Amino acid sequence: MNITSQDVAALVPQFMYESILKTAFDDPEFEFKVKIRAFPLTYQIQSYVKTSKAGTVIFFTAISYSVILTNIVSYLVNERISNLKHVQQISGMQLSAYWIGNFIFDFCKMNVTIATSIIIFYSFHTGLSSSLISYALFPFAVLPFTYCMSFVFTVDSAAQTFTMFFNFLTILVFSTMTFAFRFMRKLELFGDKLNWIMRIFPAYTLADAIFFD
């Protein structure tokens, strides 16, 4: 018998008791079988698995939602710098109607991606049930934030570049970095403070909800 095998702890007692029972029953053909089952995963390993799943979800979320928000900020800046917004105003359009109309259209556009994300989560049994609420409420926070940020830029390309990289880094890099800090003894307090500061940004809040689901 190979005593270096991983199954030796179960096989040695089996052969020993089998030999004893063969002698006791005077039956050289006597045998019995044992089954080996793995121990359940520890809480620490389960948390590692969930964190790796959350990291994968956050990566794809960062890419998809950054592209959507880049498209949204693009036409807002274009309408302003090309005076299309001004033409609509002097034609009698109210600003409240302009922003409400944009919000409804962008909300519907984002909900297509959000609905797809939720369907994928349920299909692949990711276990991210609580964070689905954050996905559903995400447009109510990120759209007004994006509208306000559009006034900072006077060039369409700059608005697109900044929005793309800012949301990508906020969702993927800053959330992962803060999550890691909060589990390090020396940086735990710094991570907590950074977490409260970064909650100003809706994109970070979404990623934080996924990590702590």
ABEGO torsion letter per residue (X at the ends): XBAABAAAAAAAAAAAAAAAAAAAAGBAABBBBBBBBBBBBBAAAAAAAAAAAAAAAAAAAAAAAAAAAAAAAAAAAAAAAAGAAAAAAAAGBBAAAAAAAAAAAAAAAAAAAAAAAAAAAAAAGAGBAAAAAAAAAAAAAAAAAAAAAAAABABAAAAAAAAAAAAAAAAAAAAAAAAAAAABAAAAAAAAAAAAAAAABAAAAAAAAAAAX
